[in-house]
Amino acid sequence: MEREAMDLGVYAARARTGPCFVCAYLDGDLDYQHELVYEDEAHVAFLDRWPTVPGKVLVAPKAHIEHVVRDLDEAAFRALMLVVRRVALAVEDVFAPERTYLLSLGSQQGNAHVHWHIAGLPLGVPYEHQQFHALMTENGVLAPTPEQSVAMGTRLREAIAGGQHPEQGQM
């Protein structure tokens, strides 16, 4: 996949003044479409629109929650983290990364809806291009074709459905 520059000004304006991107996606807003990877009654996971690594997925509660620790009771937090783990295991099954990064980003100033980034670091990335460098859109984003996104989504959904991880039965 080719890497392309990202217009950070346009992105920041969208994140800070547009609708909540998770809620807009869930409402079916065509400007906020993503390739679905997983969904249950309380959570959703979809491919990142601006991935910095192949198969980067976002996981979010469907309810508009803005604080990952204080707005979720223990049961809701555990349920969300089990979904994050389940999806992360699928990312590992499909992309065989060297390491899987899990981050909850956003702020009250933009992208306030709680969401977790699941990013599998591809094998062979030089150390100086790993960690935060690998996740920063300032270093460019991948531009998968619609067909590539559908194929990645299909592979991830199949890995989630076929996962044999014992904890998955508890969801």
ABEGO torsion letter per residue (X at the ends): XBBBBBBAAAAAAAAAABBBAAAAAAAGBAAABBBBABBBAABBBBBBABBABBGBBBBBBABBBABAAAABBAAAAAAAAAAAAAAAAAAAAAAGBABBBBBBBEBAAEGABBBBBBBBBBBGBBAAABEAAAABAAAEBBBBBAAAAAAAAAAAAAAAAABABAAAAAX
